[in-house]
Structure formats: C-alpha cells, structure tokens
C-alpha cells in the first residue's frame, strides 16, 4: 500500500473515533492552494480542525511530533479559508486537534495548538 492509502485508512479510524465521541464530521481532506486539513468536525458550537498523523513505530519519532510549526501555520490558514467559504459557521468557536496513531494506538489531543 502507498502512503496515501495508509493515511486514508487512519483518517477513517479517526473519523470513527470522533463520531463515537458524538462529533459530526463536516468535511474530510478540505484543501486549497495553501494546504489541506484532514478532518473538519463539529462538537456542539465548536469546530475542530483535526490533523491525523501515523507512525508504524517510534523510529522516526512520535506521530504528534510531525505536526511542526510550519504545518500548524498551514492548518490555521486553511481553516480561515474554510470559515470564509462557510459563513454559516462563523459564530462557532474553533480548536485545532491532533489524532496521533502509533501503530494502531490512538492518542487524541484536543486543543493541541
């Protein structure tokens, strides 16, 4: 399997986790010319922009460590574009979460940055 296929599988697992937590998945792989957000979910009046990271093992570091300052900036810019494209959601509060998979073990960080 290629990286995209593996990534899509873990994004699906993250969506299942979010749904089990009572969140509504609004969008997957929202992108513009700046970048992409893996998952946009809603929990009540809060929008969560979720980055999904996967590592098979610790050899390359923990998955959450791959969410660099540059990646955070990209996600923030894309989230602002998302809000511009969805003015009906403009009154929602927002947060940035990370779903980190180490093997099949998920660690979910609310308000990660």
C-alpha positions in Angstrom: 0.0 0.0 0.0 1.2 3.5 -0.7 1.3 6.3 1.9 -2.0 7.9 0.7 -3.9 4.6 1.1 -2.5 4.1 4.6 -3.2 7.7 5.5 -6.8 7.4 4.3 -7.3 4.3 6.5 -6.1 6.1 9.6 -8.2 9.1 8.8 -11.2 6.7 8.6 -10.3 5.4 12.0 -10.0 8.9 13.4 -13.5 9.7 12.0 -14.9 6.7 13.6 -13.4 7.8 17.0 -14.8 11.3 16.6 -18.3 10.0 15.7 -18.1 7.7 18.8 -17.4 10.9 20.8 -20.5 12.5 19.5 -18.9 14.7 16.9 -20.2 15.4 13.4 -17.8 15.0 10.5 -18.4 18.0 8.2 -15.6 17.5 5.8 -12.6 15.3 5.0 -9.5 16.4 3.1 -10.5 20.0 2.8 -7.9 21.7 0.7 -7.0 24.9 -1.1 -3.8 26.1 -2.8 -2.2 26.7 0.6 -2.7 23.2 2.1 -5.1 20.6 3.5 -7.0 19.9 6.7 -7.6 16.1 7.2 -10.9 16.4 9.1 -13.3 19.2 10.0 -15.7 18.1 12.7 -18.3 19.8 14.8 -18.9 19.3 18.5 -21.9 21.5 19.5 -20.9 25.0 18.7 -17.2 24.2 18.3 -15.4 23.4 15.1 -12.4 21.1 15.4 -9.8 21.1 12.6 -8.1 17.7 13.0 -4.7 16.7 11.8 -4.2 12.9 11.6 -0.6 11.6 11.9 0.5 8.0 11.8 3.8 6.2 12.6 4.4 2.5 12.5 6.9 2.7 15.3 8.9 5.2 17.3 11.9 5.0 15.0 11.1 8.3 13.3 9.7 9.9 16.5 6.2 10.2 17.8 3.4 11.0 15.3 2.4 14.2 17.1 6.0 15.5 16.7 5.4 15.6 13.0 2.9 18.5 13.4 5.6 21.1 13.0 5.3 24.9 13.4 5.1 25.2 9.6 2.3 22.6 9.5 0.4 24.4 12.2 0.6 27.6 10.3 -0.7 25.9 7.2 -3.6 24.4 9.1 -4.5 27.8 10.6 -4.5 29.5 7.2 -6.6 26.8 5.6 -9.1 26.8 8.5 -9.6 30.6 8.0 -10.3 29.9 4.3 -12.8 27.2 5.4 -14.6 29.6 7.6 -14.7 32.2 4.8 -16.3 29.5 2.5 -18.8 28.6 5.2 -20.1 31.8 6.7 -22.9 29.9 8.4 -20.2 28.6 10.8 -18.6 31.9 11.5 -20.1 32.1 15.0 -18.6 28.8 16.1 -15.6 28.7 18.3 -12.6 26.8 16.8 -9.9 24.5 18.0 -7.1 22.5 16.5 -6.8 18.9 17.4 -4.3 16.1 16.5 -5.2 12.4 16.2 -1.8 10.6 16.6 -1.6 6.9 15.7 1.4 4.9 16.9 0.7 1.6 15.3 -3.0 1.1 15.9 -3.0 3.0 19.2 -4.7 6.4 19.1 -3.8 9.3 21.3 -6.2 12.2 20.7 -5.1 15.8 21.6 -7.8 18.3 22.0 -6.7 21.9 21.6 -3.3 20.6 20.5 -2.2 24.1 19.3 
